């Protein structure tokens, strides 16, 4: 079995707001083998980005609850103080491509000066050495090294995205977290970025957490799939099994909504609206929208472990 170098156990992260506590990440558990990619999919607002920020500890000031275990190569990152985590983990072993990455570059600082910052801070390189590595990394992601001396507004959207990805590769990380890395891009540029990510995965053997609401896009990169709904992972499975035979009713409805090129199928949809994370339902959080609802769904279903460490959070699998 592959070495599992990331284990998330009972991770919880709530936000404090004027309207109450938002249960953005609510008892999430999964594991990621080394060199593999897990796609985290689900509707907007289900907690995918909050999960990413919880792992890399980019937490807003209004966090009210943050607990659980994030085991990385056997080390519980939750036990590290902020200074140690910043020096040894964030932007060294774990990097992050944020949502709306095209807006992450400072418009008044040249690309090269922005890229080399983690090398100067974390690896104590000289500016010359850092610029040389930045040039090689830019070239590796398909951007001419001359753009080191340009400002972000001189680059197209696709090139900015490649620069952000290059920045996340500079320190030779073991894990990349990509939060909607192809959002706001046209279809052709999106395809090019996906091809770039597949090359990075194949050649550098980097583990990835790929967050997206696009189910069809996730299938291009995923080895494992985690389906999030209302702050919880309701299904965790390997990609081959998931895309052919999803288990959770929510997963099944997601797959029914994806059009196909080679088969003629009637597209499905999910009725209703996602529950508020301020006050999620007491029982199964998908019950009000589920076509298979029955009496037991008024209770919160536990994780039903199936084979190979995969699971579904649904009463339908209680006997199995």
TAPEZI-V161020 format. One record per pair of residues at least 6 apart in sequence whose ideal C-beta (glycine too) atoms are under 7 Angstrom apart, sorted by the first residue. I is the first residue (numbers start at 1). J is the second residue. D is the distance in Angstrom with one decimal. If there is no record, write none. Layout:
# TAPEZI-V161020
[[I	J	D] [I	J	D]]
This chain:
# TAPEZI-V161020
[[2	33	3.4] [2	34	6.1] [2	36	6.8] [3	33	6.3] [3	34	4.7] [4	31	4.6] [4	32	6.8] [4	33	5.3] [5	34	4.6] [5	72	6.5] [5	73	4.9] [5	174	6.9] [5	207	6.9] [6	31	6.6] [6	32	4.2] [6	72	5.7] [6	175	6.3] [6	207	6.7] [7	31	4.7] [7	71	4.0] [8	28	6.0] [8	29	5.7] [8	30	5.4] [8	70	5.9] [9	29	5.3] [9	68	6.0] [9	69	4.1] [9	71	6.9] [10	27	5.4] [10	29	5.8] [10	68	4.5] [10	69	6.8] [11	25	5.8] [11	28	4.7] [11	54	5.9] [11	68	3.7] [11	70	6.6] [12	25	6.1] [12	26	6.2] [12	27	6.0] [12	65	5.6] [12	67	5.1] [12	68	5.4] [13	24	5.8] [13	25	4.1] [13	50	6.0] [13	54	4.5] [13	63	6.4] [13	65	6.7] [13	66	5.1] [14	21	5.0] [14	22	6.3] [14	23	5.4] [14	24	6.5] [14	64	4.9] [14	65	4.0] [15	21	7.0] [15	22	4.2] [15	24	5.8] [15	60	6.9] [15	62	5.4] [15	63	6.2] [15	64	6.6] [16	62	4.7] [16	64	4.0] [17	62	6.8] [19	278	5.8] [20	278	4.8] [21	64	5.7] [22	277	4.9] [22	278	5.8] [23	231	5.0] [23	277	5.1] [23	280	6.0] [24	47	4.7] [24	50	3.8] [24	231	5.7] [24	277	6.0] [25	47	5.2] [25	50	5.1] [25	51	5.2] [25	54	5.3] [25	231	5.9] [26	231	4.0] [26	232	5.3] [27	232	6.5] [28	51	6.2] [28	232	6.6] [28	233	5.1] [30	38	7.0] [30	226	5.3] [30	233	6.0] [30	236	5.0] [31	309	7.0] [32	38	5.1] [32	207	5.8] [32	224	6.8] [34	207	5.9] [35	205	4.6] [35	207	5.9] [36	207	6.1] [36	223	4.0] [36	224	6.3] [37	201	6.1] [37	208	4.2] [37	210	5.6] [37	221	5.1] [37	222	5.6] [37	223	5.3] [38	209	5.5] [38	222	6.7] [38	223	7.0] [38	224	4.3] [38	226	5.8] [39	210	4.9] [39	212	6.6] [39	218	3.7] [39	221	6.6] [39	222	3.7] [39	225	5.1] [40	48	5.2] [40	51	6.5] [40	209	6.3] [40	211	4.7] [40	226	4.9] [40	228	6.0] [41	212	6.0] [41	213	6.6] [41	215	5.7] [41	218	5.3] [41	225	6.6] [41	227	5.8] [42	48	5.9] [42	213	6.7] [42	227	6.0] [42	228	3.8] [42	229	5.8] [43	213	6.4] [43	274	5.5] [44	213	5.8] [45	274	6.2] [46	228	4.5] [46	229	5.6] [46	230	6.1] [46	231	6.8] [46	274	6.6] [47	228	5.6] [47	231	4.4] [48	211	4.7] [48	228	5.6] [49	99	5.6] [49	179	5.4] [49	211	6.7] [52	96	6.8] [52	177	4.9] [52	179	5.0] [52	209	6.7] [52	211	5.8] [53	59	6.2] [55	70	5.8] [55	177	6.4] [56	90	5.9] [56	94	5.7] [56	96	5.0] [56	177	6.0] [57	85	5.9] [57	90	6.8] [58	96	6.9] [59	66	6.5] [68	78	6.9] [69	76	5.3] [69	78	5.9] [70	76	6.8] [70	77	4.4] [70	78	5.7] [77	85	6.5] [77	89	6.2] [80	89	7.0] [87	122	6.7] [91	118	4.5] [91	122	6.1] [91	171	6.1] [92	122	5.1] [92	171	5.0] [92	173	6.9] [93	173	5.7] [93	174	5.1] [93	175	6.8] [94	173	6.0] [94	175	4.7] [94	177	6.8] [95	168	3.8] [95	171	6.8] [95	173	4.4] [95	176	5.3] [96	168	6.8] [96	177	4.8] [97	164	5.5] [97	165	6.1] [97	168	5.4] [97	176	6.9] [97	178	4.6] [97	179	6.4] [97	181	5.1] [98	104	5.7] [98	179	5.6] [99	179	4.3] [99	180	4.7] [99	183	6.7] [101	161	6.0] [101	164	4.4] [101	181	6.6] [102	157	5.5] [102	160	5.0] [102	161	6.4] [102	184	5.9] [104	164	6.1] [105	114	6.1] [105	152	4.0] [105	160	6.2] [105	163	6.9] [106	114	6.1] [107	151	6.6] [107	152	5.4] [107	153	5.7] [110	149	5.9] [110	150	6.7] [110	151	6.0] [111	147	5.6] [111	148	5.5] [111	150	5.7] [111	152	6.6] [111	163	5.9] [112	131	5.7] [112	134	5.9] [112	148	3.4] [112	149	6.2] [115	134	4.4] [115	166	6.8] [115	167	5.3] [115	170	6.5] [116	127	6.7] [116	130	3.7] [116	131	6.0] [116	134	5.4] [118	170	6.1] [118	171	5.7] [119	125	4.6] [119	130	4.0] [119	133	6.4] [119	170	6.0] [119	171	7.0] [120	127	6.9] [120	130	5.8] [122	171	6.4] [123	171	6.7] [131	148	6.6] [133	170	6.4] [134	148	6.1] [134	170	6.5] [135	145	3.8] [135	148	6.0] [137	166	4.6] [137	169	5.5] [137	170	5.5] [138	145	5.3] [138	147	6.6] [138	148	6.7] [138	166	5.2] [139	145	5.6] [141	162	4.6] [141	165	5.7] [141	166	4.7] [141	196	6.0] [142	162	6.0] [142	196	6.7] [143	159	5.8] [143	162	5.1] [143	163	6.3] [143	166	6.9] [147	155	6.5] [152	160	6.1] [155	163	6.8] [157	184	6.7] [157	185	5.8] [157	189	6.5] [158	185	6.2] [158	189	3.8] [158	192	6.4] [158	193	6.8] [161	181	6.7] [161	185	6.5] [161	193	5.7] [162	196	6.8] [165	196	6.8] [168	176	5.5] [173	206	6.5] [174	206	6.8] [174	207	6.3] [175	207	4.7] [176	206	5.6] [176	208	5.0] [177	209	4.6] [178	208	6.2] [178	209	6.9] [178	210	5.2] [178	211	6.5] [179	211	4.7] [180	211	6.1] [180	212	5.9] [181	193	6.3] [182	190	4.3] [182	193	5.2] [182	194	6.6] [182	217	6.8] [185	193	6.6] [194	217	7.0] [194	220	5.4] [194	221	6.9] [197	221	6.0] [198	220	6.9] [198	221	6.4] [200	206	6.2] [201	208	6.3] [201	221	6.9] [210	218	6.5] [210	221	5.3] [210	222	6.7] [212	218	5.2] [215	254	5.5] [215	255	6.7] [215	258	5.1] [216	258	5.3] [218	225	6.9] [219	239	6.8] [219	243	5.5] [222	239	4.2] [223	238	6.8] [223	239	5.6] [224	238	5.7] [224	239	6.3] [225	237	5.6] [225	239	5.5] [225	242	4.3] [226	233	4.9] [226	236	5.1] [227	233	6.7] [227	234	5.5] [227	235	4.3] [227	248	6.3] [227	250	6.5] [227	251	4.9] [229	250	5.2] [229	285	6.2] [229	286	5.8] [230	274	6.2] [230	275	5.2] [230	277	6.4] [230	280	5.3] [230	285	4.1] [231	277	5.5] [231	280	6.7] [232	285	6.6] [232	313	6.4] [234	248	4.8] [234	250	5.8] [234	286	6.8] [234	312	6.9] [234	313	4.5] [235	246	6.8] [235	247	5.5] [235	248	4.1] [235	251	4.9] [235	312	4.8] [236	310	5.5] [236	311	5.4] [237	247	6.7] [237	310	4.5] [238	308	6.9] [238	310	6.6] [246	252	5.0] [246	255	5.2] [247	312	4.2] [247	317	6.9] [248	312	4.8] [248	313	6.9] [248	314	5.2] [249	286	6.5] [249	290	4.8] [249	291	6.5] [249	292	5.4] [249	314	6.7] [250	286	5.0] [253	268	6.0] [253	270	4.6] [256	267	6.8] [256	268	3.0] [257	267	6.0] [257	268	5.6] [257	269	5.9] [259	267	6.2] [270	289	5.8] [271	289	5.8] [272	288	6.0] [272	289	4.3] [275	281	5.6] [275	285	5.7] [281	287	6.4] [281	288	6.9] [282	300	7.0] [283	297	5.5] [283	298	4.3] [283	299	5.3] [283	300	5.7] [284	297	4.6] [284	300	6.7] [284	301	5.5] [287	293	5.2] [287	297	4.3] [292	316	6.2] [296	315	4.7] [297	315	6.1] [301	313	5.3] [301	314	5.6] [301	315	4.8] [303	311	4.8] [303	313	5.5] [304	311	5.8] [304	312	5.4] [304	313	7.0] [304	314	6.5] [304	317	4.0] [304	318	6.4] [304	320	6.9] [305	311	4.9] [306	312	6.8] [306	317	6.8] [306	320	6.3]]
